[in-house]
Amino acid sequence: MRKSFRLDEIDCANCALKLQDALAQLEGVESVSVNFLTQKLTLTAADDRFDAVLDQVVKTAARIEPDCEIVR
């Protein structure tokens, strides 16, 4: 399954890249893209595990970029 989410308060392109690199390392993430210009995160994960992977992505994003929020 592939879904896109709006990012709130991603401050710079470097922050977006740092976040993307960290999220790509998570178990269950098939692909992830963080676009600073459009303020969008696109996540691909297995259908049956998508919600669990998304929860882990949200927790990791809060740790890496505390000011950034993934709007579900």
DSSP file (Angstrom, degrees, kcal/mol; ACC not computed):
  #  RESIDUE AA STRUCTURE BP1 BP2  ACC     N-H-->O    O-->H-N    N-H-->O    O-->H-N    TCO  KAPPA ALPHA  PHI   PSI    X-CA   Y-CA   Z-CA
    1    1 A M              0   0    0      0, 0.0    44,-2.3     0, 0.0     2,-0.4   0.000 360.0 360.0 360.0 143.4    0.0    0.0    0.0
    2    2 A R  E     +A   44   0A   0     42,-0.2     2,-0.3     2,-0.0    42,-0.2  -0.990 360.0 167.4-127.5 127.6    1.2    3.5   -0.8
    3    3 A K  E     -A   43   0A   0     40,-2.4    40,-3.0    -2,-0.4     2,-0.4  -0.973  22.7-141.8-138.5 153.0   -0.1    6.6    0.9
    4    4 A S  E     -A   42   0A   0     -2,-0.3     2,-0.3    38,-0.2    38,-0.2  -0.894  15.8-169.4-115.0 146.8    0.9   10.3    1.1
    5    5 A F  E     -A   41   0A   0     36,-3.0    36,-2.9    -2,-0.4     2,-0.3  -0.972  24.2-115.0-134.5 146.8    0.7   12.5    4.2
    6    6 A R  E     -AB  40  71A   0     65,-0.9    65,-3.0    -2,-0.3     2,-0.5  -0.610  26.3-142.7 -80.1 140.4    1.1   16.2    4.7
    7    7 A L  E     - B   0  70A   0     32,-3.1     2,-0.5    -2,-0.3     3,-0.2  -0.889   8.5-154.2-103.7 134.2    4.1   17.3    6.8
    8    8 A D  E    S+ B   0  69A   0     61,-2.8    61,-2.4    -2,-0.5    31,-0.0  -0.943  72.6   1.6-111.2 122.3    3.7   20.2    9.2
    9    9 A E        +     0   0    0     -2,-0.5     2,-0.7     1,-0.3    -1,-0.2   0.841  69.1 160.3  75.3  37.4    6.7   22.3   10.1
   10   10 A I        -     0   0    0     -3,-0.2    -1,-0.3     1,-0.1     3,-0.1  -0.844  23.8-163.3 -84.9 120.9    9.5   20.6    8.1
   11   11 A D        +     0   0    0     -2,-0.7     2,-0.3     1,-0.1    -1,-0.1   0.792  50.6   1.1 -86.0 -32.2   12.1   23.4    8.1
   12   12 A C     >  -     0   0    0      1,-0.1     4,-1.9     0, 0.0     5,-0.1  -0.966  66.3-105.3-154.3 166.5   14.6   22.7    5.5
   13   13 A A  H  > S+     0   0    0     -2,-0.3     4,-2.2     1,-0.2     5,-0.2   0.849 118.8  55.6 -64.8 -35.2   15.7   20.4    2.7
   14   14 A N  H  > S+     0   0    0      2,-0.2     4,-2.4     1,-0.2    -1,-0.2   0.900 107.2  49.7 -64.8 -40.7   18.5   19.0    4.8
   15   15 A C  H  > S+     0   0    0      2,-0.2     4,-2.4     1,-0.2    -2,-0.2   0.899 109.9  51.7 -63.2 -41.5   16.0   18.1    7.6
   16   16 A A  H  X S+     0   0    0     -4,-1.9     4,-2.6     2,-0.2    -2,-0.2   0.906 111.0  47.1 -62.7 -42.7   13.8   16.4    5.0
   17   17 A L  H  X S+     0   0    0     -4,-2.2     4,-2.6     2,-0.2    -2,-0.2   0.911 111.3  50.7 -66.5 -42.6   16.7   14.3    3.7
   18   18 A K  H  X S+     0   0    0     -4,-2.4     4,-1.8     2,-0.2    -2,-0.2   0.908 113.1  46.6 -60.9 -42.3   17.8   13.4    7.3
   19   19 A L  H  X S+     0   0    0     -4,-2.4     4,-2.5     2,-0.2     5,-0.2   0.925 111.6  50.6 -65.6 -45.8   14.2   12.3    8.0
   20   20 A Q  H  X S+     0   0    0     -4,-2.6     4,-2.1     1,-0.2    -2,-0.2   0.915 110.0  50.1 -59.4 -45.0   13.9   10.3    4.8
   21   21 A D  H  X S+     0   0    0     -4,-2.6     4,-0.7     1,-0.2    -1,-0.2   0.895 112.4  47.2 -62.4 -40.9   17.1    8.5    5.4
   22   22 A A  H >< S+     0   0    0     -4,-1.8     3,-0.8    -5,-0.2     4,-0.3   0.911 113.1  48.0 -67.9 -42.4   16.1    7.5    9.0
   23   23 A L  H >< S+     0   0    0     -4,-2.5     3,-1.4     1,-0.2    -2,-0.2   0.841 103.1  61.9 -68.5 -33.1   12.6    6.3    7.9
   24   24 A A  H 3< S+     0   0    0     -4,-2.1    -1,-0.2     1,-0.3    -2,-0.2   0.745  98.6  58.6 -64.4 -22.7   14.0    4.3    5.0
   25   25 A Q  T << S+     0   0    0     -3,-0.8    -1,-0.3    -4,-0.7    -2,-0.2   0.593  81.9 109.5 -82.9 -11.4   16.0    2.2    7.6
   26   26 A L  S X  S-     0   0    0     -3,-1.4     3,-1.5    -4,-0.3     2,-0.2  -0.377  79.2-105.4 -70.6 142.6   12.8    1.1    9.5
   27   27 A E  T 3  S+     0   0    0      1,-0.2    -1,-0.1    -2,-0.1     3,-0.1  -0.462 105.3  23.7 -65.8 132.7   11.7   -2.5    9.2
   28   28 A G  T 3  S+     0   0    0      1,-0.3     2,-0.7    -2,-0.2    18,-0.6   0.170  86.8 123.4  97.8 -16.8    8.6   -2.8    7.0
   29   29 A V  E <   -C   45   0A   0     -3,-1.5    -1,-0.3     1,-0.2    16,-0.2  -0.690  34.1-179.7 -80.2 115.4    9.2    0.3    5.0
   30   30 A E  E    S-     0   0A   0     14,-2.5     2,-0.3    -2,-0.7    15,-0.2   0.890  70.7 -15.9 -80.7 -42.6    9.4   -0.6    1.3
   31   31 A S  E     -C   44   0A   0     13,-1.5    13,-2.7     2,-0.0    -1,-0.4  -0.976  61.2-172.2-157.6 153.8   10.0    2.9    0.2
   32   32 A V  E     -C   43   0A   0     -2,-0.3     2,-0.4    11,-0.2    11,-0.2  -0.993   1.4-170.9-148.8 142.3    9.7    6.4    1.6
   33   33 A S  E     -C   42   0A   0      9,-2.2     9,-2.8    -2,-0.3     2,-0.5  -0.997   4.6-166.0-136.8 130.2   10.0    9.9    0.1
   34   34 A V  E     -C   41   0A   0     -2,-0.4     2,-0.7     7,-0.2     7,-0.2  -0.971   8.5-165.5-117.1 117.1   10.1   13.2    2.0
   35   35 A N  E  >> -C   40   0A   0      5,-3.0     5,-1.6    -2,-0.5     4,-1.0  -0.900   8.4-168.9-108.5 112.6    9.6   16.2   -0.2
   36   36 A F  T  45S+     0   0    0     -2,-0.7    -1,-0.2     1,-0.2     3,-0.1   0.894  85.3  53.0 -65.4 -41.9   10.5   19.5    1.4
   37   37 A L  T  45S+     0   0    0      1,-0.2    -1,-0.2     2,-0.1    -2,-0.0   0.890 119.5  32.4 -65.6 -40.4    8.9   21.7   -1.3
   38   38 A T  T  45S-     0   0    0      2,-0.1    -1,-0.2   -32,-0.0    -2,-0.2   0.515 101.6-130.5 -93.5  -5.0    5.5   20.1   -1.3
   39   39 A Q  T  <5 +     0   0    0     -4,-1.0   -32,-3.1     1,-0.2     2,-0.4   0.930  61.6 137.3  56.3  48.4    5.7   19.3    2.5
   40   40 A K  E   < -AC   6  35A   0     -5,-1.6    -5,-3.0   -34,-0.2     2,-0.5  -0.971  44.8-158.8-132.8 141.3    4.7   15.7    1.7
   41   41 A L  E     -AC   5  34A   0    -36,-2.9   -36,-3.0    -2,-0.4     2,-0.5  -0.978  10.2-163.8-115.0 129.1    5.7   12.3    2.9
   42   42 A T  E     -AC   4  33A   0     -9,-2.8    -9,-2.2    -2,-0.5     2,-0.4  -0.970  10.1-171.9-116.5 125.0    5.0    9.3    0.7
   43   43 A L  E     -AC   3  32A   0    -40,-3.0   -40,-2.4    -2,-0.5     2,-0.4  -0.942  10.8-168.2-122.0 135.3    5.2    5.8    2.4
   44   44 A T  E     +AC   2  31A   0    -13,-2.7   -14,-2.5    -2,-0.4   -13,-1.5  -0.992  24.5 144.2-122.4 127.2    5.0    2.4    0.8
   45   45 A A  E     - C   0  29A   0    -44,-2.3     5,-0.1    -2,-0.4   -16,-0.1  -0.953  55.8 -69.0-151.6 166.0    4.6   -0.7    3.0
   46   46 A A    >>  -     0   0    0    -18,-0.6     3,-1.0    -2,-0.3     4,-0.8  -0.309  44.0-124.8 -60.4 141.1    2.8   -4.1    3.0
   47   47 A D  G >4 S+     0   0    0      1,-0.3     3,-0.8     2,-0.2     4,-0.4   0.889 108.1  51.3 -54.6 -45.2   -0.9   -3.8    3.2
   48   48 A D  G 34 S+     0   0    0      1,-0.2    -1,-0.3     2,-0.1     4,-0.1   0.660 120.9  33.1 -72.9 -15.5   -1.2   -6.1    6.2
   49   49 A R  G <> S+     0   0    0     -3,-1.0     4,-2.6   -21,-0.1     5,-0.3   0.311  84.8 108.9-117.3   5.7    1.4   -4.2    8.2
   50   50 A F  H <X S+     0   0    0     -4,-0.8     4,-2.9    -3,-0.8     5,-0.2   0.889  78.6  48.3 -57.6 -46.5    0.8   -0.7    7.0
   51   51 A D  H  > S+     0   0    0     -4,-0.4     4,-2.1     1,-0.2    -1,-0.2   0.898 113.5  47.4 -63.1 -40.6   -0.7    0.7   10.2
   52   52 A A  H  > S+     0   0    0      2,-0.2     4,-1.8     1,-0.2    -1,-0.2   0.905 113.7  47.7 -65.9 -41.8    2.0   -0.7   12.4
   53   53 A V  H  X S+     0   0    0     -4,-2.6     4,-2.4     1,-0.2    -2,-0.2   0.914 110.4  52.4 -64.9 -42.7    4.7    0.6   10.1
   54   54 A L  H  X S+     0   0    0     -4,-2.9     4,-2.5    -5,-0.3    -2,-0.2   0.900 106.8  52.8 -61.0 -41.2    3.0    4.0   10.0
   55   55 A D  H  X S+     0   0    0     -4,-2.1     4,-2.1     1,-0.2    -1,-0.2   0.914 110.9  47.2 -59.7 -42.7    3.0    4.2   13.8
   56   56 A Q  H  X S+     0   0    0     -4,-1.8     4,-2.5     2,-0.2    -2,-0.2   0.881 110.6  52.5 -66.7 -38.0    6.7    3.4   13.8
   57   57 A V  H  X S+     0   0    0     -4,-2.4     4,-2.7     2,-0.2    -2,-0.2   0.914 109.5  49.3 -62.2 -43.7    7.3    6.1   11.1
   58   58 A V  H  X S+     0   0    0     -4,-2.5     4,-2.0     2,-0.2    -2,-0.2   0.916 112.7  47.1 -63.4 -44.0    5.4    8.7   13.2
   59   59 A K  H  X S+     0   0    0     -4,-2.1     4,-1.5     2,-0.2    -2,-0.2   0.912 114.5  46.5 -64.0 -43.5    7.4    7.8   16.4
   60   60 A T  H  X S+     0   0    0     -4,-2.5     4,-2.7     1,-0.2     5,-0.2   0.903 110.5  52.6 -67.2 -41.2   10.7    8.0   14.5
   61   61 A A  H  X S+     0   0    0     -4,-2.7     4,-2.9     1,-0.2     7,-0.3   0.897 107.6  52.4 -61.4 -40.1    9.9   11.2   12.8
   62   62 A A  H  < S+     0   0    0     -4,-2.0    -1,-0.2     1,-0.2    -2,-0.2   0.844 112.6  45.7 -65.0 -32.9    9.0   12.8   16.2
   63   63 A R  H  < S+     0   0    0     -4,-1.5    -2,-0.2    -5,-0.1    -1,-0.2   0.898 119.1  39.6 -75.6 -41.6   12.4   11.7   17.5
   64   64 A I  H  < S+     0   0    0     -4,-2.7    -2,-0.2     1,-0.3    -3,-0.2   0.921 135.0  17.6 -75.0 -45.7   14.4   12.9   14.4
   65   65 A E    ><  -     0   0    0     -4,-2.9     3,-1.6    -5,-0.2    -1,-0.3  -0.768  69.0-177.3-129.6  84.3   12.5   16.1   13.8
   66   66 A P  T 3  S+     0   0    0      0, 0.0    -1,-0.1     0, 0.0    -2,-0.1   0.769  82.8  52.5 -58.4 -28.7   10.6   17.0   17.0
   67   67 A D  T 3  S+     0   0    0    -58,-0.1     2,-0.3     2,-0.0    -5,-0.1   0.667  93.5  87.7 -81.4 -16.0    9.0   20.1   15.4
   68   68 A C    <   -     0   0    0     -3,-1.6     2,-0.4    -7,-0.3   -59,-0.2  -0.669  59.5-166.1 -89.4 136.3    7.7   18.2   12.3
   69   69 A E  E     -B    8   0A   0    -61,-2.4   -61,-2.8    -2,-0.3     2,-0.7  -0.976  17.5-138.5-123.8 135.1    4.3   16.5   12.5
   70   70 A I  E     -B    7   0A   0     -2,-0.4     2,-0.7   -63,-0.2   -63,-0.2  -0.831  22.4-144.9 -88.9 116.8    2.9   13.9   10.1
   71   71 A V  E      B    6   0A   0    -65,-3.0   -65,-0.9    -2,-0.7    -2,-0.0  -0.752 360.0 360.0 -89.2 115.3   -0.7   14.9    9.5
   72   72 A R              0   0    0     -2,-0.7    -1,-0.1   -67,-0.1   -68,-0.0   0.439 360.0 360.0 -88.2 360.0   -2.8   11.7    9.1
